[in-house]
Amino acid sequence: MALSVGERVEIKPRKTTTSQWHGLKGTITKVFDDDMDRPFEVKLDEKQLGQVQHFQFEAGDLISLDAHS
């Protein structure tokens, strides 16, 4: 199932390099072209260092929360 803008997701990274984001939740704010490594931009719910953060992830790193409700 394709993820889309506005969808609520939980981050479950497959790679250890992004494991610091494991379990964080956020909202997809942008979806880039499929040819990008990390086409999904996610705005995290939790502020990091007092700032709202946007990070890009691969589809396999994200689990939709909306689909389960």
SVG drawing of the C-alpha trace seen along z (x, -y; Angstrom):
<svg xmlns="http://www.w3.org/2000/svg" viewBox="-10 -25 35 29">
<polyline fill="none" stroke="black" stroke-width="0.4" points="0.0,0.0 1.4,-3.4 1.9,-6.0 0.6,-9.5 0.9,-13.0 -0.9,-13.6 -0.7,-9.9 0.3,-9.2 3.3,-6.8 5.6,-5.2 9.3,-4.9 10.7,-1.4 14.1,-1.6 15.6,1.4 19.1,0.0 21.1,-0.6 22.3,-3.9 18.7,-5.3 17.9,-3.4 17.8,-6.5 14.4,-7.3 13.0,-3.9 9.5,-4.1 9.0,-7.9 5.8,-8.9 5.0,-11.6 3.1,-12.8 4.1,-12.5 4.5,-16.1 6.0,-15.4 6.4,-12.5 9.2,-12.9 9.8,-10.9 10.2,-7.1 13.7,-7.3 14.9,-9.0 16.5,-6.8 14.3,-8.3 11.2,-9.6 9.1,-10.3 9.5,-13.4 8.1,-13.0 7.5,-15.7 8.2,-14.2 5.7,-14.6 8.5,-14.9 10.6,-18.1 14.3,-17.4 16.3,-20.1 13.2,-22.2 12.8,-22.3 10.2,-20.7 12.1,-18.3 11.5,-17.0 13.5,-13.9 13.4,-11.8 12.9,-8.0 12.5,-5.0 9.1,-3.4 10.3,-0.3 11.3,-2.4 7.7,-3.6 4.6,-1.8 1.2,-3.5 -0.8,-4.1 -3.9,-5.2 -4.3,-1.8 -4.8,-0.1 -7.4,-2.4"/>
</svg>
